[in-house]
């Protein structure tokens, strides 16, 4: 018999080599949720292997199919399918009705990470340089209509360069590169997206000039860093989002354009990823709001 220590229950469970983790837990009279009856269809029985992953037998075909669909990391296993060959420590993430609801909603067709993962991403922030005056001088209907037109135009470009819009706020766009599509150089993808956005802005400004006697200019900041990325769901809205200081850093870089009169600034880590592939204009040493120390930023030609 092997030992399964459940951190969730603070209890040792005993399992034979022929029993699944779920069978062993049920035998120990622990209410382990398995909505589909242990048939590898719902994943509500999933467990996080905290220790002893090498003692878990390889995924069978049923588990493998679901794991690939939902992009499970190696240490997330289906209790209804997994058998062990040694001692392990687990945590049961699904313990109540709200957890079940969250898990079952992950079967949607939206691309991207279904569970949280750590990834190195290129993080792009953009905003419209002269947006405030535009918003203050036009009726609300026109502001919303123009922003929707702007978002849809820029979203097509970002997607074409293997990025995804994670969030919008007013005139600002947060886009992630490398989150839902493999990209050998996500920083280069982000820079090329900014170039294409500026090119599209020429046509967009033709529309603005005709309709409102106005034109937009874009500022952008790019950082390359490690973040937690996942599909976040409020019930009414689901989106791919990233969490971590690297995101805040990218936002500060975009804001620094105001200090230097630049249009595109990138971090040291981002520059190292594209050195020799893009034209560098100037280098700036500066402090950034909310961050300690001095940072090197690079202006990229657009």
Backbone torsions as a table, in degrees:
resi	resn	phi	psi	omega
1	UNK	NA	142.1	178.5
2	UNK	-108.9	156.6	-178.6
3	UNK	-99.8	132.3	170.5
4	UNK	-113.9	114.1	175.9
5	UNK	-94.6	116.7	177.6
6	UNK	-92.7	109.7	178.6
7	UNK	-65.3	-33.4	179.8
8	UNK	-59.9	-39.4	-175.2
9	UNK	-103.6	-5.7	-176.8
10	UNK	52.2	50.3	-173.8
11	UNK	-145.7	144.2	174.1
12	UNK	-92.7	130.3	-180.0
13	UNK	-117.0	141.5	-178.1
14	UNK	-105.4	135.1	-177.2
15	UNK	-131.4	138.1	173.4
16	UNK	-84.0	162.0	179.3
17	UNK	-60.8	-23.5	-176.1
18	UNK	-93.8	-5.9	-177.5
19	UNK	-101.6	149.0	174.7
20	UNK	-78.8	166.5	176.5
21	UNK	-59.3	-41.3	-179.6
22	UNK	-62.6	-43.7	179.6
23	UNK	-61.5	-40.9	-180.0
24	UNK	-66.8	-40.4	179.8
25	UNK	-66.2	-43.6	178.6
26	UNK	-62.1	-39.6	179.4
27	UNK	-63.4	-29.3	178.0
28	UNK	-82.5	6.3	177.0
29	UNK	62.3	38.0	172.6
30	UNK	-102.8	131.9	-178.2
31	UNK	-78.0	84.7	180.0
32	UNK	-94.1	118.7	-173.5
33	UNK	-65.8	133.9	174.8
34	UNK	-152.9	84.8	-169.7
35	UNK	-59.9	-37.9	-175.7
36	UNK	-85.9	5.5	179.0
37	UNK	80.8	19.8	177.9
38	UNK	80.5	31.9	-177.4
39	UNK	-109.9	19.0	175.5
40	UNK	59.3	42.9	178.4
41	UNK	-119.0	-26.9	-173.2
42	UNK	-109.3	-24.8	-178.9
43	UNK	68.2	8.8	179.5
44	UNK	-68.1	-14.4	178.7
45	UNK	-89.2	4.5	-175.4
46	UNK	-54.0	145.8	175.1
47	UNK	-129.2	151.2	175.8
48	UNK	-97.9	119.0	-179.9
49	UNK	-82.9	105.7	-176.7
50	UNK	-82.4	-30.8	-179.7
51	UNK	-153.1	142.6	177.2
52	UNK	89.1	25.9	-178.9
53	UNK	-57.1	-35.2	180.0
54	UNK	-66.2	-15.6	178.0
55	UNK	-89.0	0.9	175.5
56	UNK	-92.0	133.0	178.9
57	UNK	-69.3	154.8	-178.2
58	UNK	-57.0	152.2	178.5
59	UNK	-60.1	136.8	172.8
60	UNK	-80.6	179.4	-174.6
61	UNK	-61.8	-41.0	-179.5
62	UNK	-62.0	-47.9	-178.2
63	UNK	-67.8	-39.1	-178.6
64	UNK	-60.8	-40.7	-179.2
65	UNK	-62.3	-46.0	179.3
66	UNK	-69.8	-38.7	-179.1
67	UNK	-62.2	-39.4	179.2
68	UNK	-70.5	-39.0	180.0
69	UNK	-64.2	-42.1	-175.6
70	UNK	-98.5	4.5	176.0
71	UNK	57.9	46.7	177.5
72	UNK	-64.3	134.7	166.3
73	UNK	-68.0	166.9	-174.4
74	UNK	-61.9	-29.4	-174.9
75	UNK	-90.2	8.0	170.5
76	UNK	-103.5	119.3	-175.8
77	UNK	-127.8	153.4	174.4
78	UNK	-84.0	120.5	-178.9
79	UNK	-63.7	-29.1	-176.5
80	UNK	-75.1	-13.0	-177.0
81	UNK	-118.6	-18.3	-171.6
82	UNK	-88.8	128.5	171.9
83	UNK	-112.8	156.9	-174.3
84	UNK	-123.0	159.5	179.2
85	UNK	-125.4	17.2	-180.0
86	UNK	-176.0	-176.9	-177.2
87	UNK	-74.4	144.2	178.2
88	UNK	-140.2	162.4	172.1
89	UNK	-121.7	133.1	-176.1
90	UNK	-129.2	163.6	167.0
91	UNK	-130.0	135.7	179.4
92	UNK	-96.2	106.8	-176.2
93	UNK	-78.1	-19.7	-176.6
94	UNK	-104.4	108.7	-174.2
95	UNK	-127.7	-9.6	-179.1
96	UNK	-150.2	-175.6	-174.9
97	UNK	-65.0	-37.3	178.9
98	UNK	-64.7	-40.7	176.4
99	UNK	-60.6	-42.0	179.5
100	UNK	-60.7	-44.4	-179.5
101	UNK	-60.7	-42.9	179.7
102	UNK	-63.5	-45.2	-178.0
103	UNK	-62.8	-47.0	-175.6
104	UNK	-67.3	-27.9	177.7
105	UNK	-72.0	-14.1	-179.5
106	UNK	-76.0	0.0	178.7
107	UNK	-89.0	9.9	177.7
108	UNK	-67.4	173.2	-176.2
109	UNK	-93.1	2.5	-178.6
110	UNK	-63.9	136.3	-179.7
111	UNK	-72.5	163.7	174.1
112	UNK	110.2	178.3	-176.7
113	UNK	-67.2	122.9	178.6
114	UNK	-81.6	-34.7	176.3
115	UNK	-111.0	163.7	178.4
116	UNK	-67.9	136.1	175.0
117	UNK	-137.6	153.1	171.1
118	UNK	-91.3	129.1	-178.8
119	UNK	-142.1	153.3	169.1
120	UNK	-90.1	115.3	-177.1
121	UNK	-121.7	154.7	165.1
122	UNK	-90.2	124.1	-176.0
123	UNK	-110.9	122.0	-177.1
124	UNK	-114.0	126.2	169.4
125	UNK	-112.7	134.8	172.8
126	UNK	-131.2	151.3	167.7
127	UNK	-144.6	167.5	179.9
128	UNK	-93.8	121.9	-171.5
129	UNK	-60.0	-42.6	-173.3
130	UNK	-115.5	39.2	-176.3
131	UNK	-75.6	-37.2	-173.4
132	UNK	-57.2	-47.1	178.9
133	UNK	-61.6	-37.5	177.7
134	UNK	-62.0	-48.5	-176.5
135	UNK	-67.2	-31.8	-177.0
136	UNK	-78.3	-19.9	-172.7
137	UNK	-107.7	3.2	-178.4
138	UNK	-126.7	155.0	175.7
139	UNK	-61.7	154.6	-177.0
140	UNK	-56.9	-39.4	-178.9
141	UNK	-57.9	-45.4	-178.0
142	UNK	-66.5	-39.4	179.7
143	UNK	-61.3	-48.0	-179.4
144	UNK	-64.6	-42.2	-179.4
145	UNK	-62.2	-46.4	-178.9
146	UNK	-65.2	-41.6	179.7
147	UNK	-64.1	-39.9	177.1
148	UNK	-62.4	-40.7	177.2
149	UNK	-63.6	-42.4	179.0
150	UNK	-64.0	-48.2	-179.0
151	UNK	-59.7	-44.6	-177.9
152	UNK	-66.8	-38.0	177.1
153	UNK	-62.6	-47.5	-176.3
154	UNK	-74.2	-31.7	178.0
155	UNK	-62.0	-42.2	178.4
156	UNK	-57.7	-41.3	-179.0
157	UNK	-68.3	-44.9	-179.3
158	UNK	-61.2	-43.8	178.6
159	UNK	-64.1	-39.9	178.6
160	UNK	-60.0	-28.2	-179.9
161	UNK	-100.9	24.1	174.3
162	UNK	64.7	35.7	174.8
163	UNK	-114.4	174.7	176.7
164	UNK	-142.0	136.3	173.9
165	UNK	-75.0	119.6	179.3
166	UNK	-87.9	-35.3	-176.4
167	UNK	-160.4	155.0	171.1
168	UNK	-132.1	145.3	178.3
169	UNK	-146.8	109.8	-175.0
170	UNK	60.8	-118.0	178.8
171	UNK	-96.9	2.8	-175.3
172	UNK	-93.6	144.7	177.0
173	UNK	-124.2	132.2	170.6
174	UNK	-110.3	118.9	-179.5
175	UNK	-123.7	145.3	-179.4
176	UNK	-116.0	135.3	178.4
177	UNK	-119.8	123.5	-175.3
178	UNK	101.5	3.3	-177.2
179	UNK	-83.1	-43.9	-175.4
180	UNK	-118.5	-9.6	176.0
181	UNK	-133.5	137.2	176.2
182	UNK	-64.3	136.1	-178.0
183	UNK	-143.7	120.2	-177.9
184	UNK	-60.6	-33.0	179.9
185	UNK	-140.5	82.5	-176.8
186	UNK	-62.2	-28.6	178.3
187	UNK	-65.3	-43.8	178.4
188	UNK	-62.9	-38.3	176.3
189	UNK	-60.9	-41.5	179.3
190	UNK	-66.0	-42.8	179.2
191	UNK	-64.2	-44.0	178.3
192	UNK	-63.3	-34.2	177.1
193	UNK	-64.8	-42.6	178.3
194	UNK	-62.0	-42.1	177.6
195	UNK	-60.5	-44.1	-180.0
196	UNK	-67.8	-34.7	177.4
197	UNK	-64.0	-40.9	178.1
198	UNK	-67.5	-36.2	177.0
199	UNK	-65.5	-41.5	178.8
200	UNK	-67.1	-27.1	-178.5
201	UNK	-65.3	-26.2	177.9
202	UNK	-59.9	-48.9	177.8
203	UNK	-67.8	-41.0	-179.8
204	UNK	-61.1	-40.0	-180.0
205	UNK	-69.1	-27.2	173.6
206	UNK	-60.8	-41.9	176.1
207	UNK	-64.4	-45.5	-179.1
208	UNK	-63.7	-40.4	179.0
209	UNK	-62.7	-43.1	-178.8
210	UNK	-66.8	-42.8	-173.1
211	UNK	-85.4	-36.7	-169.7
212	UNK	-133.3	3.3	-176.3
213	UNK	54.3	48.6	-176.2
214	UNK	-142.2	162.9	172.7
215	UNK	-147.8	153.2	-179.1
216	UNK	-105.9	153.5	169.7
217	UNK	-131.3	142.6	-175.0
218	UNK	-108.5	138.0	168.0
219	UNK	-112.8	146.6	-176.3
220	UNK	-144.2	149.3	174.6
221	UNK	-136.4	139.5	-176.9
222	UNK	-129.7	134.6	173.5
223	UNK	-130.7	148.5	172.8
224	UNK	-112.6	121.4	-177.9
225	UNK	-164.7	171.1	-178.5
226	UNK	-87.7	128.9	-179.3
227	UNK	-138.0	165.5	168.0
228	UNK	-92.6	121.2	-178.2
229	UNK	-120.1	140.8	-179.3
230	UNK	-168.3	176.0	177.3
231	UNK	-94.7	112.6	-176.4
232	UNK	-102.0	135.5	-169.1
233	UNK	-131.2	120.2	177.8
234	UNK	-95.0	-6.3	-173.9
235	UNK	104.6	-47.3	176.4
236	UNK	-93.1	-22.7	-173.8
237	UNK	-142.7	139.1	175.6
238	UNK	-128.6	138.0	-178.9
239	UNK	-153.2	155.9	171.5
240	UNK	-82.5	126.5	-176.8
241	UNK	-138.3	161.5	179.8
242	UNK	-126.9	142.5	-178.9
243	UNK	-126.0	133.0	176.8
244	UNK	151.1	165.1	-178.0
245	UNK	-64.0	-26.2	179.8
246	UNK	-61.7	-30.1	177.8
247	UNK	-71.3	-45.6	178.3
248	UNK	-61.3	-38.1	179.6
249	UNK	-62.2	-43.8	179.1
250	UNK	-61.3	-38.9	178.1
251	UNK	-63.2	-42.1	179.1
252	UNK	-65.6	-35.5	178.5
253	UNK	-64.4	-43.6	179.0
254	UNK	-60.4	-43.2	-179.1
255	UNK	-63.9	-31.3	-178.2
256	UNK	-64.0	-18.8	176.3
257	UNK	-56.0	-33.2	-179.0
258	UNK	-62.7	-35.4	-177.7
259	UNK	-72.6	-33.3	-172.8
260	UNK	-107.0	-2.2	-178.9
261	UNK	66.6	31.1	-177.6
262	UNK	-103.5	170.0	-178.8
263	UNK	-111.1	-29.4	-180.0
264	UNK	-145.2	117.7	175.4
265	UNK	-119.7	143.9	178.1
266	UNK	-130.5	156.6	-178.2
267	UNK	-77.5	170.9	176.7
268	UNK	-58.8	-45.8	-178.8
269	UNK	-64.2	-37.8	178.6
270	UNK	-67.9	-40.8	-179.5
271	UNK	-63.9	-39.5	-179.9
272	UNK	-63.6	-27.2	-179.5
273	UNK	-76.6	-19.9	-176.5
274	UNK	-125.0	10.2	-178.4
275	UNK	-57.6	126.7	-177.8
276	UNK	90.6	-10.4	-179.1
277	UNK	-104.1	-19.8	179.2
278	UNK	-131.3	162.2	-179.2
279	UNK	-87.8	118.5	176.4
280	UNK	-89.2	134.7	-179.7
281	UNK	-96.8	-59.8	-179.7
282	UNK	-141.0	161.3	174.6
283	UNK	-118.0	138.1	-178.7
284	UNK	-126.3	136.7	170.2
285	UNK	-104.7	127.5	-172.9
286	UNK	-155.5	161.8	168.7
287	UNK	-94.3	157.2	-179.7
288	UNK	-126.3	139.6	-177.8
289	UNK	-57.1	130.3	177.0
290	UNK	82.2	1.3	179.8
291	UNK	-129.2	142.8	-179.2
292	UNK	-89.8	154.1	177.0
293	UNK	88.0	-177.4	-178.2
294	UNK	-111.2	143.8	-176.2
295	UNK	-127.0	149.8	176.2
296	UNK	-101.3	125.8	177.4
297	UNK	-120.2	149.9	-178.4
298	UNK	-121.0	133.0	173.9
299	UNK	-87.3	130.8	-179.8
300	UNK	-110.3	136.8	179.3
301	UNK	-64.9	133.8	174.2
302	UNK	-132.2	NA	NA
